[in-house]
Amino acid sequence: MGELHGDISTISKNQIKAIEALYDYRMDFNQFASKELLREMARLSHEIDKEIAVYINRRGIVNSVSVGTEKTAPLPKPDGRRSLTATNGIRCVHTHPNGSSRLSQIDLNSLHTMNFDAMAAVSVKDGRPETVSVALPTELYLSFDVAQDETVKAIQSAGKANIYGPYFYYDPALDQIMLMIRENDRILKKDIFETATTDDRAILIAIETPDSKPVGGRSEAEISLDELEELTYTAGGIVLEKISQKRPNIDPAYMVGKGKLEEIALLRQALGANLLIFDNELTGTQVRNIQKVTGARVLDRTNLILDIFAGRAKSKEGKLQVELAQLKYTMPRLLGLGEELSRLGGGIGTRGPGETMLETDRRHVLRRIASLEKQLESVKRQRDVLHRKREKSRLPVFALVGYTNAGKSTLLNKVCNADVFVEDKLFATLDPSTRMFELNTGQYVTQALMTDTVGFIRNLPHHLVEAFKSTLEEVLYADVILHVVDASDPLAQDKIAVAEKILGDLGASKTPTLLVLNKMDLPGAKDNFLRIDHRCPWVEVSAVTGEGLDNLYRAMAQMITEKTVSDTLTVPYRNAGFASFVRKHALSVQEHYTDKGIEIAYEAYQSAANRIKAQYESLVTEQ
């Protein structure tokens, strides 16, 4: 017997058993729906005061049953799509406890979005079926964008669906619908994959709590939804609707509260959405509950970002980092349902209860996490070797950092004459890229290195920060940080603060920083410039047009020439190896041997001087 879908929380066990028995009904080849099935559906629908929907395939087998509110039953996407027909080979028959078989907008939209053979509504009165109305798709309807028409009348008058009936439920004419379905096949027969789309149609949802702070005159939830829309677009999805709800706190079971979630379930069917994306991070229980009520796939912001990163990762290190982040995200959300939680036989002779499948899954995940961390540690050692070689060359290093889609990769390409991948989407850059270029300091021309790093974002998932720590730490090896900002963005100041916080968490807040106000050629950039807090040296540029690049070069040269520092340290002879450490990091070194130890005078870039000082202080502490 199949599983019963939908909201069954208020239904007794006996009623559930009776509804599940609908799976036992079989239809003849030319029978649309048997009178016995319709009578039993009507009786049960009246008894529970909810809609009941059954999904019948071309062989007359009921392959799915669901229940819903008095307004609608949830329509989970059934299996059964066939490759050589314009429809999926499934007809949906559902009850209307309100006594009318009139098809609603949601019914007709579901006919389209789920490619049903037919959508039928059965009116119920006093526990008995009365009439049946049936809608069949037309060729025009199959390519219909549900967001354009808002009423059933408009749909029918435009020829997007043919509606038949109402028939009395016992009328033999109802079975003629099967002939019409097969005729539709003949007319519309084509390869379904020619017109299929992989785009997810999403509804975005955010919660605004009392501790949410407005930014630039807009609510935090509104700003987050706009950013979530960009993330959805980057992932290849289509946003149909954005919903923000004010709540005193987050609902621990449903995130938005069950009443609001039922409204979202209705909206999902009306718009033809197949995906719900929440801006707030969801627990495993919340995901399960939301899917159960809405019948849609459910993601949260972190999940969406991880999906984007998985698609962007090209290097071995990047793929390892993404997989590690995904597993750490998945670990606390592993859900075991029904028989999946049953005990495995354990011990010799099957003694003992063994372990649950959930425990087994977690054990496998933990083993994989340990393996990935070991591989990434090996990659980190290789990266450290590369850093030591760069330090030995003593070339100044500039790290491009900033909010995602600020134009960092475009600037790298312009300065270094490189061809790093650029796209007007979030997180176009995932793997760090380092290129060499010539920098004229005014006194001499020197070779220098510029590193492009992954962009930052509001509420950057901590799983990503942990997994990408070795990549993000590229900024710690930089002599100068070039903080690239989209000056045309009205929220530029807020995004600067987000990036500065992440840099502080990484331990790079003391590295000399040049604020690069990019995209100055775009409308609004000049006005936003006046609102930006310039707490560090800054320069205005356009990486696309090249405007202001000469000023950028001068500022970069000034920072590496002015930031070299000189110092003198005295090291005991028992720590003579420290002198070798200084020689590796300093631009110039002079050593004098005295009674107290080795007196080391050196000149170095500020970042290197900081490392020397930190190493020296650790020696002093040990003594």
C-alpha positions as CSV (number, residue, x, y, z in Angstrom):
1,M,0.0,0.0,0.0
2,G,1.3,3.5,-0.9
3,E,2.0,6.4,1.4
4,L,-0.6,9.0,2.2
5,H,0.6,12.6,1.5
6,G,-0.5,15.9,2.9
7,D,-1.8,17.2,6.2
8,I,-2.9,14.1,8.2
9,S,-2.4,15.6,11.7
10,T,-6.1,15.9,12.4
11,I,-7.1,12.5,10.9
12,S,-7.6,9.4,13.0
13,K,-5.7,6.2,12.4
14,N,-8.8,4.4,11.1
15,Q,-9.5,7.3,8.7
16,I,-5.9,7.2,7.4
17,K,-6.2,3.5,6.9
18,A,-9.5,3.9,5.0
19,I,-8.0,6.7,2.7
20,E,-4.8,4.6,2.1
21,A,-7.2,1.8,0.9
22,L,-7.9,4.0,-2.2
23,Y,-4.6,2.6,-3.6
24,D,-6.4,-0.7,-4.0
25,Y,-8.8,0.6,-6.7
26,R,-8.2,-0.3,-10.4
27,M,-9.7,1.4,-13.5
28,D,-10.4,-0.3,-16.8
29,F,-8.3,0.8,-19.8
30,N,-11.2,3.0,-21.1
31,Q,-12.4,4.1,-17.6
32,F,-11.6,7.6,-16.4
33,A,-12.6,7.0,-12.8
34,S,-14.8,4.2,-11.4
35,K,-18.1,5.0,-9.7
36,E,-16.9,3.0,-6.7
37,L,-13.7,5.1,-6.4
38,L,-15.7,8.4,-6.6
39,R,-18.2,7.3,-4.0
40,E,-15.5,6.3,-1.6
41,M,-13.6,9.5,-2.1
42,A,-16.7,11.5,-1.5
43,R,-17.6,9.6,1.6
44,L,-14.1,10.0,3.1
45,S,-13.8,13.7,2.0
46,H,-17.1,14.5,3.8
47,E,-16.0,12.6,6.9
48,I,-12.7,14.4,7.3
49,D,-13.9,17.7,5.8
50,K,-10.8,17.9,3.6
51,E,-10.1,17.5,-0.1
52,I,-8.8,14.1,-1.2
53,A,-6.8,13.8,-4.5
54,V,-5.8,10.6,-6.3
55,Y,-3.4,10.3,-9.2
56,I,-4.2,7.6,-11.7
57,N,-1.8,6.5,-14.4
58,R,-2.6,5.2,-18.0
59,R,-2.8,1.6,-16.7
60,G,-5.6,2.6,-14.3
61,I,-3.5,2.2,-11.2
62,V,-3.7,4.8,-8.3
63,N,-0.1,5.7,-7.7
64,S,-0.5,8.6,-5.3
65,V,-3.1,9.8,-2.7
66,S,-3.0,13.1,-0.8
67,V,-5.3,15.1,1.5
68,G,-5.5,18.8,2.2
69,T,-7.6,21.7,3.6
70,E,-11.1,22.5,2.6
71,K,-9.6,24.8,0.0
72,T,-7.1,22.5,-1.7
73,A,-5.2,19.2,-1.4
74,P,-1.5,19.4,-1.9
75,L,-0.3,18.2,-5.3
76,P,3.1,16.6,-4.9
77,K,4.8,16.0,-8.3
78,P,4.0,12.3,-9.0
79,D,6.3,9.8,-10.8
80,G,5.3,8.7,-14.2
81,R,6.7,11.2,-16.7
82,R,7.0,9.6,-20.1
83,S,9.4,10.6,-22.8
84,L,7.2,10.7,-26.0
85,T,4.1,12.5,-24.9
86,A,3.4,16.2,-24.0
87,T,1.8,15.1,-20.7
88,N,3.1,12.9,-17.9
89,G,0.6,10.1,-18.2
90,I,-1.1,10.9,-14.9
91,R,-4.7,12.2,-14.3
92,C,-5.6,14.0,-11.1
93,V,-9.0,13.4,-9.6
94,H,-9.8,15.4,-6.4
95,T,-12.9,16.2,-4.3
96,H,-14.4,19.6,-3.6
97,P,-16.2,19.3,-0.2
98,N,-17.9,22.7,-0.9
99,G,-20.5,21.1,-3.2
100,S,-19.2,22.6,-6.5
101,S,-17.1,20.8,-9.2
102,R,-16.0,24.2,-10.7
103,L,-12.3,24.0,-11.4
104,S,-10.3,26.7,-9.6
105,Q,-7.3,28.7,-10.8
106,I,-5.1,26.5,-8.7
107,D,-6.5,23.4,-10.4
108,L,-5.8,24.7,-13.9
109,N,-2.3,26.0,-13.0
110,S,-1.5,22.5,-11.6
111,L,-2.7,21.0,-14.9
112,H,-0.1,23.0,-16.6
113,T,2.8,23.0,-14.2
114,M,2.6,19.3,-13.6
115,N,1.8,18.3,-17.2
116,F,-1.2,16.2,-16.1
117,D,-3.3,14.2,-18.7
118,A,-6.3,15.7,-17.0
119,M,-7.5,17.6,-13.9
120,A,-10.9,16.6,-12.5
121,A,-12.9,18.0,-9.6
122,V,-15.7,16.0,-7.9
123,S,-18.4,17.9,-6.1
124,V,-19.4,16.4,-2.7
125,K,-22.8,16.8,-1.0
126,D,-23.8,15.0,2.2
127,G,-21.0,12.5,1.7
128,R,-22.0,11.5,-1.9
129,P,-20.5,12.5,-5.2
130,E,-22.6,14.6,-7.5
131,T,-20.9,16.1,-10.6
132,V,-17.5,15.9,-12.2
133,S,-15.7,18.7,-14.2
134,V,-12.6,17.8,-16.2
135,A,-9.9,20.0,-17.8
136,L,-7.6,18.8,-20.6
137,P,-4.6,20.8,-21.8
138,T,-4.3,22.3,-25.2
139,E,-1.1,22.9,-27.1
140,L,-1.3,26.6,-26.3
141,Y,-1.8,25.8,-22.7
142,L,1.3,23.6,-22.4
143,S,3.5,26.6,-23.2
144,F,1.4,29.0,-21.0
145,D,3.2,31.2,-18.5
146,V,1.0,30.9,-15.4
147,A,2.2,34.2,-14.0
148,Q,0.4,36.1,-16.8
149,D,-3.3,35.1,-16.4
150,E,-5.0,35.5,-13.0
151,T,-8.5,34.1,-13.5
152,V,-9.9,30.8,-14.7
153,K,-12.1,32.7,-17.1
154,A,-9.1,34.2,-18.8
155,I,-7.4,30.8,-19.0
156,Q,-10.4,29.1,-20.7
157,S,-11.3,32.0,-23.0
158,A,-7.7,32.1,-24.3
159,G,-7.9,28.5,-25.3
160,K,-5.3,27.4,-22.8
161,A,-7.5,24.5,-21.4
162,N,-10.5,22.7,-22.6
163,I,-13.0,22.2,-19.8
164,Y,-15.7,19.5,-20.0
165,G,-18.8,19.0,-17.9
166,P,-20.1,19.0,-15.3
167,Y,-21.1,15.4,-15.7
168,F,-23.1,13.4,-13.2
169,Y,-20.5,11.1,-11.7
170,Y,-22.3,8.0,-13.1
171,D,-22.6,9.4,-16.6
172,P,-21.0,7.0,-19.2
173,A,-19.9,10.2,-21.1
174,L,-17.3,10.7,-18.4
175,D,-15.3,7.7,-19.8
176,Q,-15.2,9.5,-23.2
177,I,-12.5,11.6,-21.6
178,M,-10.0,8.7,-22.0
179,L,-10.5,8.9,-25.7
180,M,-9.9,12.6,-25.7
181,I,-6.7,12.1,-23.6
182,R,-5.4,9.7,-26.2
183,E,-6.4,12.0,-29.0
184,N,-4.4,14.7,-27.2
185,D,-1.4,12.4,-27.4
186,R,-1.8,12.1,-31.1
187,I,-2.1,15.9,-31.6
188,L,0.5,16.9,-29.1
189,K,2.9,14.0,-29.4
190,K,6.5,15.3,-29.3
191,D,9.6,14.6,-27.3
192,I,9.0,16.1,-23.8
193,F,12.7,16.9,-23.5
194,E,12.6,19.3,-26.4
195,T,10.6,21.8,-24.4
196,A,11.6,20.8,-20.8
197,T,13.4,23.4,-18.7
198,T,15.8,22.8,-15.8
199,D,14.9,26.2,-14.2
200,D,13.5,25.9,-10.7
201,R,10.5,28.2,-10.1
202,A,11.1,29.6,-6.6
203,I,9.3,31.5,-3.9
204,L,11.6,33.3,-1.5
205,I,10.7,33.7,2.2
206,A,12.4,35.8,4.9
207,I,11.5,36.4,8.6
208,E,11.8,39.8,10.2
209,T,12.2,39.6,14.0
210,P,12.3,42.6,16.5
211,D,16.1,42.3,16.6
212,S,16.4,42.9,12.8
213,K,18.1,46.3,12.1
214,P,17.1,48.6,9.2
215,V,19.9,49.3,6.7
216,G,19.8,52.4,4.6
217,G,16.1,53.0,5.3
218,R,15.1,49.5,4.3
219,S,14.4,46.5,6.5
220,E,17.0,43.8,6.8
221,A,14.6,41.2,5.6
222,E,13.9,43.2,2.4
223,I,17.6,43.6,1.7
224,S,18.2,39.9,2.4
225,L,15.4,38.9,0.0
226,D,16.9,41.1,-2.8
227,E,20.3,39.3,-2.2
228,L,18.6,35.9,-2.1
229,E,17.0,36.7,-5.5
230,E,20.4,37.3,-6.9
231,L,21.7,34.1,-5.4
232,T,18.7,32.2,-7.0
233,Y,19.4,33.8,-10.4
234,T,23.1,32.8,-10.0
235,A,22.0,29.2,-9.3
236,G,19.8,29.2,-12.4
237,G,16.4,29.6,-10.8
238,I,13.5,31.9,-11.5
239,V,11.9,33.9,-8.7
240,L,8.1,34.1,-8.8
241,E,7.4,35.8,-5.5
242,K,9.2,37.2,-2.4
243,I,7.5,37.0,1.0
244,S,8.5,38.7,4.2
245,Q,6.8,38.0,7.5
246,K,7.2,39.9,10.8
247,R,7.3,37.6,13.8
248,P,8.3,38.0,17.4
249,N,10.4,34.9,17.0
250,I,11.0,32.1,14.6
251,D,8.6,29.2,14.7
252,P,10.6,26.2,15.8
253,A,8.5,23.7,13.8
254,Y,7.6,25.6,10.6
255,M,9.8,28.8,10.6
256,V,6.9,31.0,9.5
257,G,4.1,29.4,11.5
258,K,1.7,26.8,10.1
259,G,-1.1,29.2,9.1
260,K,1.3,31.3,7.0
261,L,2.9,28.1,5.6
262,E,-0.5,26.9,4.4
263,E,-1.0,30.2,2.6
264,I,2.4,29.7,0.9
265,A,1.3,26.2,-0.1
266,L,-1.7,27.6,-1.9
267,L,0.4,30.4,-3.5
268,R,2.9,27.8,-4.7
269,Q,0.2,25.9,-6.5
270,A,-1.3,29.0,-8.0
271,L,2.1,30.2,-9.3
272,G,3.4,26.8,-10.3
273,A,6.4,27.1,-8.1
274,N,8.4,23.9,-7.3
275,L,10.9,25.3,-4.8
276,L,10.8,27.3,-1.6
277,I,13.9,29.1,-0.5
278,F,14.2,30.5,3.0
279,D,16.6,33.3,3.9
280,N,16.9,32.0,7.4
281,E,18.8,28.8,8.2
282,L,16.5,25.8,8.6
283,T,16.8,22.8,10.9
284,G,16.3,19.3,9.6
285,T,12.9,19.2,11.4
286,Q,11.8,22.4,9.8
287,V,12.7,21.2,6.3
288,R,10.8,18.0,6.8
289,N,7.7,19.8,8.2
290,I,7.7,22.4,5.4
291,Q,8.0,19.8,2.7
292,K,5.1,17.8,4.3
293,V,2.8,20.8,4.3
294,T,3.7,22.4,0.9
295,G,4.8,19.4,-1.2
296,A,7.7,21.4,-2.6
297,R,11.4,21.2,-2.4
298,V,12.9,23.3,0.4
299,L,16.3,25.1,0.6
300,D,17.7,27.7,2.9
301,R,20.2,30.5,2.1
302,T,23.2,28.4,3.2
303,N,22.1,25.4,1.1
304,L,21.7,27.7,-1.9
305,I,25.2,29.2,-1.5
306,L,26.6,25.7,-1.1
307,D,24.9,24.7,-4.4
308,I,26.4,27.7,-6.2
309,F,29.9,26.9,-4.8
310,A,29.5,23.3,-5.9
311,G,28.8,24.4,-9.5
312,R,31.7,26.9,-9.4
313,A,34.4,24.7,-8.0
314,K,37.0,23.8,-10.7
315,S,40.2,23.0,-8.8
316,K,40.8,19.9,-6.7
317,E,41.1,22.1,-3.6
318,G,37.9,23.9,-4.4
319,K,35.9,20.7,-4.9
320,L,37.3,19.3,-1.6
321,Q,36.4,22.5,0.3
322,V,32.9,22.5,-1.1
323,E,32.2,18.9,-0.3
324,L,33.5,19.4,3.2
325,A,31.2,22.4,3.8
326,Q,28.3,20.5,2.4
327,L,28.9,17.5,4.7
328,K,29.3,19.7,7.7
329,Y,26.0,21.4,6.8
330,T,24.2,18.1,6.2
331,M,25.5,16.3,9.3
332,P,23.0,17.8,11.8
333,R,20.2,17.6,9.3
334,L,20.3,13.9,8.5
335,L,16.7,12.7,8.7
336,G,15.6,9.1,9.1
337,L,12.0,8.5,8.2
338,G,9.8,5.5,8.8
339,E,11.6,2.2,8.1
340,E,14.9,4.0,7.5
341,L,15.1,4.4,11.3
342,S,14.6,0.7,12.0
343,R,17.4,-1.2,13.7
344,L,19.9,-3.1,11.7
345,G,20.8,-6.6,12.9
346,G,23.9,-6.3,15.0
347,G,26.5,-8.5,16.7
348,I,27.2,-12.2,16.2
349,G,24.0,-14.2,15.6
350,T,22.1,-10.9,15.3
351,R,22.3,-10.3,19.0
352,G,21.6,-6.8,20.2
353,P,19.6,-4.1,18.4
354,G,22.4,-3.0,16.2
355,E,22.4,0.6,15.0
356,T,19.9,2.7,13.1
357,M,20.3,3.7,9.5
358,L,20.6,7.3,10.8
359,E,23.6,6.3,12.9
360,T,25.1,4.5,10.0
361,D,24.7,7.5,7.7
362,R,26.3,9.8,10.3
363,R,29.2,7.4,10.8
364,H,29.9,7.4,7.0
365,V,29.6,11.2,6.9
366,L,32.1,11.6,9.8
367,R,34.5,9.2,8.1
368,R,34.3,11.2,4.9
369,I,34.7,14.5,6.8
370,A,37.9,13.2,8.4
371,S,39.2,12.1,5.0
372,L,38.5,15.5,3.4
373,E,40.1,17.4,6.2
374,K,43.2,15.2,5.9
375,Q,43.4,15.8,2.1
376,L,42.9,19.6,2.7
377,E,45.7,19.6,5.2
378,S,48.0,18.1,2.5
379,V,46.8,20.8,0.1
380,K,47.5,23.5,2.8
381,R,51.1,22.2,3.1
382,Q,51.6,22.6,-0.6
383,R,50.1,26.1,-0.4
384,D,52.5,26.9,2.4
385,V,55.5,25.8,0.3
386,L,54.2,28.1,-2.5
387,H,53.9,31.0,0.0
388,R,57.5,30.5,1.2
389,K,58.7,30.7,-2.4
390,R,56.8,33.9,-2.9
391,E,58.2,35.3,0.3
392,K,61.7,34.4,-0.8
393,S,61.2,36.3,-4.0
394,R,60.3,39.3,-1.9
395,L,57.8,40.5,-4.5
396,P,55.0,42.7,-3.0
397,V,51.7,40.9,-2.9
398,F,48.3,42.7,-3.4
399,A,45.1,40.8,-2.4
400,L,41.8,41.7,-3.9
401,V,39.0,41.3,-1.4
402,G,35.4,42.6,-1.1
403,Y,31.8,41.8,-1.4
404,T,30.8,39.4,-4.1
405,N,30.2,40.9,-7.6
406,A,32.2,44.1,-6.8
407,G,34.4,43.7,-9.9
408,K,37.5,42.1,-8.4
409,S,38.1,39.7,-11.2
410,T,37.6,42.4,-13.8
411,L,40.1,44.6,-12.0
412,L,42.6,41.7,-12.0
413,N,42.2,41.2,-15.7
414,K,42.7,44.9,-16.4
415,V,45.8,45.4,-14.2
416,C,47.5,42.1,-15.0
417,N,46.3,41.7,-18.6
418,A,44.9,38.3,-17.6
419,D,41.8,36.3,-18.7
420,V,40.3,35.2,-15.4
421,F,36.7,34.2,-15.7
422,V,34.3,37.1,-15.2
423,E,30.5,37.0,-15.0
424,D,27.8,39.4,-13.7
425,K,26.7,36.9,-11.1
426,L,27.5,36.3,-7.5
427,F,30.5,34.1,-6.7
428,A,31.8,34.0,-10.3
429,T,35.2,33.5,-8.6
430,L,35.7,30.6,-6.3
431,D,39.2,29.4,-6.7
432,P,41.9,32.1,-5.9
433,S,43.9,33.3,-8.9
434,T,47.4,35.0,-8.7
435,R,48.9,36.9,-11.5
436,M,52.2,38.9,-11.9
437,F,52.3,42.5,-13.1
438,E,54.7,45.4,-13.3
439,L,54.3,48.3,-10.8
440,N,56.0,51.6,-11.3
441,T,56.8,53.1,-7.9
442,G,58.1,56.4,-9.4
443,Q,61.6,55.4,-8.2
444,Y,61.8,52.0,-9.9
445,V,59.7,49.4,-11.7
446,T,59.1,46.3,-9.8
447,Q,57.4,43.0,-10.4
448,A,54.4,42.4,-8.1
449,L,51.7,39.8,-7.5
450,M,47.9,40.3,-7.4
451,T,45.6,37.6,-5.9
452,D,41.9,37.4,-6.6
453,T,39.9,35.8,-3.8
454,V,36.3,34.5,-3.3
455,G,33.8,37.3,-2.6
456,F,32.2,37.9,0.7
457,I,28.5,38.1,1.4
458,R,26.2,39.0,4.3
459,N,25.8,36.1,6.8
460,L,28.5,34.1,5.1
461,P,27.8,30.5,6.2
462,H,30.3,29.4,8.9
463,H,30.6,26.0,7.2
464,L,32.1,27.8,4.2
465,V,34.4,30.0,6.3
466,E,35.8,26.9,8.0
467,A,36.1,24.8,4.8
468,F,37.6,27.7,2.8
469,K,39.9,29.0,5.6
470,S,43.1,28.1,3.8
471,T,41.8,30.0,0.7
472,L,40.6,33.0,2.6
473,E,43.9,33.1,4.5
474,E,45.5,34.3,1.2
475,V,44.8,37.8,2.5
476,L,47.1,37.1,5.5
477,Y,50.1,36.8,3.2
478,A,49.4,40.0,1.3
479,D,51.5,43.2,1.8
480,V,48.5,45.3,0.8
481,I,44.8,44.5,0.8
482,L,42.8,46.1,-2.1
483,H,39.3,46.3,-0.8
484,V,37.2,46.6,-3.9
485,V,33.7,48.2,-3.5
486,D,30.9,48.6,-6.0
487,A,30.5,52.4,-5.6
488,S,27.2,52.4,-7.6
489,D,25.5,50.2,-4.9
490,P,23.4,52.2,-2.5
491,L,24.3,49.7,0.2
492,A,28.0,50.1,-0.4
493,Q,28.8,51.3,3.2
494,D,26.9,48.3,4.7
495,K,28.8,45.9,2.5
496,I,32.1,47.5,3.4
497,A,31.3,46.8,7.0
498,V,30.4,43.1,6.2
499,A,33.8,42.7,4.4
500,E,35.7,44.4,7.2
501,K,34.2,42.1,9.8
502,I,35.2,39.0,7.9
503,L,38.7,40.4,7.4
504,G,38.9,41.0,11.2
505,D,37.7,37.5,11.9
506,L,40.5,36.2,9.6
507,G,43.1,38.3,11.5
508,A,43.8,40.6,8.6
509,S,42.5,43.9,10.1
510,K,46.0,45.3,10.6
511,T,47.2,44.7,7.1
512,P,47.5,48.0,5.1
513,T,44.3,48.5,3.1
514,L,43.5,50.6,0.1
515,L,39.8,51.2,-0.6
516,V,39.1,50.8,-4.3
517,L,35.8,52.4,-5.3
518,N,35.0,50.5,-8.5
519,K,32.3,51.0,-11.1
520,M,32.5,54.8,-10.9
521,D,31.3,54.9,-14.5
522,L,27.8,53.7,-13.5
523,P,24.9,55.9,-12.5
524,G,24.6,56.8,-8.9
525,A,28.3,56.1,-8.1
526,K,29.2,59.7,-7.6
527,D,26.3,60.3,-5.2
528,N,27.1,57.1,-3.2
529,F,30.7,58.1,-3.0
530,L,29.8,61.0,-0.8
531,R,28.0,58.7,1.7
532,I,30.9,56.2,2.0
533,D,33.1,56.5,5.1
534,H,36.7,56.8,4.0
535,R,38.6,55.6,7.0
536,C,41.6,54.3,5.0
537,P,43.3,55.5,1.8
538,W,41.0,55.3,-1.2
539,V,40.9,55.7,-5.0
540,E,38.1,55.9,-7.6
541,V,38.3,53.6,-10.6
542,S,36.3,51.8,-13.3
543,A,37.8,48.4,-14.1
544,V,35.7,48.2,-17.3
545,T,36.7,51.6,-18.8
546,G,40.1,51.9,-17.2
547,E,39.2,55.2,-15.7
548,G,41.3,56.0,-12.6
549,L,43.8,53.1,-13.0
550,D,46.8,55.5,-13.1
551,N,45.7,56.8,-9.7
552,L,45.4,53.2,-8.5
553,Y,48.9,52.4,-9.5
554,R,50.3,55.5,-7.8
555,A,48.4,54.6,-4.6
556,M,49.6,51.0,-4.7
557,A,53.2,52.1,-5.2
558,Q,52.9,54.7,-2.4
559,M,51.6,52.1,0.0
560,I,54.4,49.6,-0.6
561,T,57.2,52.2,-0.5
562,E,55.8,54.0,2.6
563,K,54.9,51.0,4.6
564,T,58.4,49.4,4.8
565,V,59.6,49.5,8.4
566,S,63.0,49.2,10.0
567,D,63.7,47.6,13.4
568,T,66.5,46.1,15.4
569,L,66.1,42.9,17.6
570,T,68.6,41.1,19.8
571,V,68.4,37.4,19.8
572,P,70.2,35.0,22.2
573,Y,72.7,32.7,20.5
574,R,70.6,29.6,21.5
575,N,67.9,31.0,19.1
576,A,70.3,31.7,16.2
577,G,67.9,30.0,13.9
578,F,65.6,33.1,14.2
579,A,68.1,35.1,12.1
580,S,67.4,32.7,9.2
581,F,63.6,33.4,9.6
582,V,64.3,37.2,9.4
583,R,66.4,36.8,6.3
584,K,63.5,35.0,4.6
585,H,61.0,37.8,5.3
586,A,63.0,41.0,5.3
587,L,64.1,43.2,2.3
588,S,67.5,43.8,3.9
589,V,69.3,42.4,7.0
590,Q,72.4,43.4,8.9
591,E,73.7,41.2,11.7
592,H,76.1,42.1,14.6
593,Y,77.4,39.6,17.1
594,T,77.6,41.0,20.6
595,D,78.0,39.7,24.1
596,K,74.2,39.6,24.6
597,G,73.5,37.7,21.4
598,I,72.9,38.5,17.7
599,E,71.8,42.0,17.0
600,I,69.6,41.9,13.8
601,A,68.7,45.2,12.0
602,Y,66.3,44.7,9.2
603,E,63.9,46.5,6.8
604,A,60.7,44.8,5.7
605,Y,57.2,45.3,4.4
606,Q,54.8,46.0,7.2
607,S,53.1,42.6,6.8
608,A,56.4,40.8,6.9
609,A,57.5,42.9,9.9
610,N,54.4,41.9,11.7
611,R,55.3,38.2,11.2
612,I,58.8,38.8,12.4
613,K,57.6,40.6,15.5
614,A,55.1,37.9,16.3
615,Q,57.8,35.2,15.9
616,Y,60.2,37.2,18.1
617,E,57.6,37.7,20.8
618,S,56.9,33.9,20.9
619,L,60.6,33.3,21.5
620,V,60.7,35.8,24.3
621,T,57.5,34.2,25.9
622,E,59.1,30.7,25.8
623,Q,62.1,32.1,27.6
